[in-house]
Amino acid sequence: METRKILLIEDNPEMRENTTEILELANYEVVTARNGKEGVQQAGLTMPDLIICDIMMPELDGYGVLHMLGKDERTASIPFIFLTAKAEKDDYRKGMTMGADDYLTKPYDDVELLNAVEMRLKKSDRLKRQFERSADGLDQFIKEAQTFDPIMKLAEDKKVKLLRKKETIYTEGSFPSHVFFLQKGKVKAYKANENGKEYITDLHKEGDFFGYLDLLQGEPYEETAIALEKSEVAMIPKDDFFNLLQGNREVASKFIRMLSNEIKDREERLLQLAYNSVRKRVAQALVMLVQRYQEDRSKPFSMAVTREDIASMVGTATETVIRTLSDFKDERLVDMKGSLITVLEYEKLVRMRN
């Protein structure tokens, strides 16, 4: 069994030595730091499975350590236990509000210490599992997250909405009240200009969360979401979603990574719109469909998609898309039957020159 690594940040030499001895006797690998500044450096270098940190320290106190680690994506989700000689409620509340996972008051015995460590590591392991991206996976993810704090019961409150093709989920300008999880089907998100012309900003597949960006910003939706086919969408109330984020640093870290990827994807697409030819952009739109909706890229991919939707992804006229797709068909890159488009040569579309 793999030895778990614990970073102990404690300025008192005797306390540091005693705590290290208890942990090592329980077969944990222990890395120590004598102050907060050294602790932050050690966290980045050693990437421990758990951090135990004193609050009152020179150089940088425990609150400062937690704040610094929370700013680094690599260390933000490491379980964190505070140590303190004080038992005041204000200290406890401040530490937990900042994102600490647990709290031990000195003096503590070896059983208290080891129980706290074992419990935090087990809960962290459960939340880190790669859950199946499905309705069952969502329920499992939520149930595991709930074990961190008895804040809410998302699984019981979750409502599922059955959508017809082209049915609206939310509209641009309306105010967010839910986060959505796509259980079945396909969904597009788009923005419309003053003339009603659409630009598709995102495509969602089964297993995707969506609609949370505007909710986190506290602003009206900047886009409209519509089902591309018959779909099932789980609706998570915003209060439950915020409780989940605020109560669990690891869940918050997951959504931060999702946000980062989403923003990066959108920036890349805007650059493509600005600098790539229409032919290249149509190829990239088809590549995007394959990447979103098919795992095995070696097989032909087929999807019923309107030429208007492709034009909205590409940022050009529908007529131009029709001509370009006709060229692609002549070149045997794609096949078309009505609204059904089959991508025959995925790699060639990926390598399409500008």
Secondary structure, DSSP 8 states (H G I E B T S, - for coil): ----EEEEE-S-HHHHHHHHHHHHHTT-EEEEESSHHHHHHHHHHH--SEEEEESS-SSS-HHHHHHHHHHSTTTTTS-EEEEES---HHHHHHHHHTT-SEEEESS--HHHHHHHHHHHHHHHHHHHS---SSHHHHHHHHHHHHTT-TT--HHHH-EEEEE-TT-EEE-TTS---EEEEEEES-EEEEEE-TT--EEEEEEE-TT-EESHHHHHHTS--SSEEEESSSEEEEEEEHHHHHHHHHH-HHHHHHHHHHHHHHHHHHHHHHHHHHHS-HHHHHHHHHHHHHHHH-S-TTS-EEEE--HHHHHHHHTS-HHHHHHHHHHHHHTTSEEEETTEEEES-HHHHHT---
